[in-house]
Amino acid sequence: MSPVTIALLVLLGVVLLLALWLMGIYNGLVVAANRFKNAFAQIDVQLKRRYELIPNLVEAVKGYMAHERETLDAVIKARNSATAAEQKVAANPSDPAAMRELNQAEAQLGSILGRLFALSEAYPDLKANQNMLALQEELSSTENRIAFARQAFNDAAATYNIRREVFPANTVAGMFGFKEAALLEAPETERAAPKVSF
């Protein structure tokens, strides 16, 4: 073999190794991105379940709290706002603006639900209502599931973010448009120790 052929083969081997190495980095980024998107899909399921429970909760409370119409309307409005924000994030979990909007909508919904539960304390018949107790238990269970799903999502998003920020993956991420994943924050109402009793 001539020296030129050997040099070309070595050069071809180096280019092939470099291409395989870059392909491995790219594929790792794709896997990490898909993991955090799948993790949001789990949150999505639980949020939809929660959003479906809220109208039932309002209906159960309506008869007892007729003069609290403003609060009931605020609950439905906050639920609709959170549903719209959730749909935006579900369409693109890596959109930080949509994630911020969802964080704000969830915080507002949690705050208004807390106010509804606080008002319901003044209605002894409501506190003893079996439908209300069942809905409160379902909502509590769903909140726990959301918290676990949020933790899994944030773990997957953090893993993805770390992977896309380290060298040389940051170069590949920049070339192929891998954007940072925003985390789903716990609402302030969830950070404080809640007290809901019926």
RADA-V206404 format. One record per residue. N is the residue number from 1. SS is DSSP state (~ for helix, > for strand, _ for the rest). Layout:
N:SS
N:SS
This chain:
1:_
2:_
3:~
4:~
5:~
6:~
7:~
8:~
9:~
10:~
11:~
12:~
13:~
14:~
15:~
16:~
17:~
18:~
19:~
20:~
21:~
22:~
23:~
24:~
25:~
26:~
27:~
28:~
29:~
30:~
31:~
32:~
33:~
34:~
35:~
36:~
37:~
38:~
39:~
40:~
41:~
42:~
43:~
44:~
45:~
46:~
47:~
48:~
49:~
50:~
51:~
52:~
53:~
54:~
55:~
56:~
57:~
58:~
59:~
60:~
61:~
62:~
63:_
64:_
65:_
66:~
67:~
68:~
69:~
70:~
71:~
72:~
73:~
74:~
75:~
76:~
77:~
78:~
79:~
80:~
81:~
82:~
83:~
84:~
85:~
86:~
87:~
88:~
89:~
90:~
91:~
92:_
93:_
94:_
95:_
96:~
97:~
98:~
99:~
100:~
101:~
102:~
103:~
104:~
105:~
106:~
107:~
108:~
109:~
110:~
111:~
112:~
113:~
114:~
115:~
116:~
117:~
118:~
119:~
120:~
121:_
122:_
123:_
124:~
125:~
126:~
127:~
128:~
129:_
130:~
131:~
132:~
133:~
134:~
135:~
136:~
137:~
138:~
139:~
140:~
141:~
142:~
143:~
144:~
145:~
146:~
147:~
148:~
149:~
150:~
151:~
152:~
153:~
154:~
155:~
156:~
157:~
158:~
159:~
160:~
161:~
162:~
163:~
164:~
165:~
166:_
167:_
168:_
169:~
170:~
171:~
172:~
173:~
174:~
175:~
176:~
177:_
178:_
179:_
180:_
181:_
182:_
183:_
184:_
185:_
186:_
187:_
188:~
189:~
190:~
191:~
192:_
193:_
194:_
195:_
196:_
197:_
198:_
